[in-house]
Amino acid sequence: MTNKKKKQAPKEESWGKFFRDVLVMFLVFVSIYYVVFSFFLANEVVSGPSMQPTFEDGDRLIAVRRFTPKRNDIVIIKAPNQPGAMYIKRLIGLPGDTVQSKNDVLYINGKKVAQPYLNNKYHKADHLAGVTYTNNFKVKLKKNQYWVMGDHRDVSNDSRRFGPVSRSAILSKVVLRYWPVTQISSNFY
């Protein structure tokens, strides 16, 4: 006695089921994208010259929303002097710091701090013209206060104009420039 198994023909899937599956996958990916970019990441576009030459107008960036602020982080903040606007700045001073700029030298808590990101044509032009690139100031930050400045100090609207910002005003930290493609980077100093 032989036990023969019947061969079954493969079932053909209908186009309706295929399109339903594709639609479900699409909705899952859109939902994941929405959750990731609503709670964890931010997709930002630079507007204006205040961070030149580190970032140019139109650069596209990815930023993380949850982070511990550190000195020299590039951050996106709520503009304290323009409701609904956001600024991109470099985090210079942390809570409790004394921040001072004197004759274009930055001091944090009395110690000279290097600023390699300022080695640019704007800084050099000011020095050739005999003017300081960063105006002189001195400030003592309180608890929950941060000092932010743009890299293009001549034009940046930053803490030198509107004062320190609170932690709640710091929305995200820039971690990647992805546009223009020729300047993809995650190192900003």
N, C-alpha and C positions, 0 to 999 in steps of 0.2 A: 504494500500500500504506500502510495506516495502522497506526501502532504504538499500540495501545491498552493502557493500563495498567489492570490490574484494581484497583478500589477495594477496600481491605481494611477490614473492620469493626473498630473499636477493640476491643481485647481487654478483657474485663471482668476486674477484679481480684477475687480471692476475699476474703471476709471474714477468712479465716484468715491470708492474707498481710498484710492491713491490720493486724490485731491483733498479728501478729508484729513488723511494722515499728514500731508504736507502743510495744511492749514493749522493743524494742531501743533506741529513742530515749530512753525513760524510764530504762533502765539506764545509758545513756551519760551522761545528765544527772545521775543520782544518783552515778555514779562521779566525775564532774567536781566536783560539790558536795563529796563526801567528800574528795577530794584537796586542793581549795582550802581547806576548813575544817580539815583535819588538818595541813597544812604551812604555809599562808600567812596565813589569817585565823582569828579566834576569835569566836564568838558568845557574849557574856557578859550576865549579868543582875546588876544591882546589888542587894546584900543588906546592909541596914543604913544607918545615918545618917552614917558617917564622912566622906562627901564632900559633905554638904549645904552649901549649896543647889545646888552645881554638878550633882550627881546625887542623885536621890531613890531610895529603896527601890523596886525593881521596874523601874527604867529598863533598857532593852535597848540593848546596845552592840555595835559591830563593832570588833575590834582586829586589828592586824597583828602577826604573830609575828616577822618579820625587820625590825629597825630599829636605828639607832644612837641610844642614849639621849641626850636633850638636857634641859636644865633646863626645868622646867614641863610636861614631858610627863605625861600621865595614864597610869599604867602598872598592869598587873595583875601582882602578885607572888605567889610561894609564901609563905604565911604562915609566918614563922620559928618562931612559938610555937604553931601549931596544925597538926599533920601532916594533909596532905590538903586543907587549906583554902587559899583564895586571897583576897587583899585588893586593893582598888583604892585607889591613892594618887597623889599628885602628886610628881614627882621634883624635889627641891629642891637637893641637893648632888651633885656629880660627883667622881670620884676625884681626890684631891689638894686638894680644897677645904677651907677652914675655914668651917664653918657656925655662925652664932651668932644667937640670938634674945635680945634684951635690951629689956625694957619694950615688948613687942609690935612691935619693929622687927627685921626680918630683915637680917642682914649676911652676905654671901658674900665671903670673902677681904678682909674689912674694909670692903667697900663696901655701902652701904644698898641694898636691893633692894625694889622695889615689889611689892606683893601685891594686885592689884586684885580677885582672886577671893575675898579675905577681907572685902570690903565687903558684909557681910550682917547680918541681924538677930541672929545669934548673937554675932558680934563686937561689935556695938553694945550688946547687952544686958550683956555682960561689962564693957564700959567704963562703962556706967551704974551697974553694981553695984560698980565700983571694983576689979575684978580683971583680971588680964592674960588675954588670949585664948590666947596661946601662952606656956607657961612658959619661963623663962630657961634657956638652955643654951649650951654652946660645945663643938664637936667638930671634930677634924682628921681628915679622911677619908684612908685609905691607898689604895694602888693596888687597883683592882677593888672599891672600896666606894662605895655610893650611899646618900644620905639621902632618905627618903621621909616625907611627912606627909599626913594627910587635911586637907581644907578646913574641916571642922567640928572645930576643934582641941580643943574641950572633951571630945569623946567618942571621938576617933580613937585607935585602937591602932596606933601607927606607930613610926618609928625612935626617937622620944623614949623609948619603952618597951623596944623589942627591939633597938635599935642599928642600925648600918648593914646594908645587904643587899648581897650579891654580885651581879655581872652575871648569873650563872646562875640567880638567884632571880627575875629580872625576865623574865616570860614573854611579855608583849605590850604594845603601846601602843594606847590607845583612839584611834580616828580618827573614829568616827561614833556619835551617839545616834540611833536610829531609832524608839524608842518611849519615851514617848508621841509620837504623830504630830505633835501640836501643838508639840512641842519638838525636832524634828529639828535637829541641829546638829553641826558639826565644829569649832567654836571654843569652848574651855573656859576662857578667861580674857580 
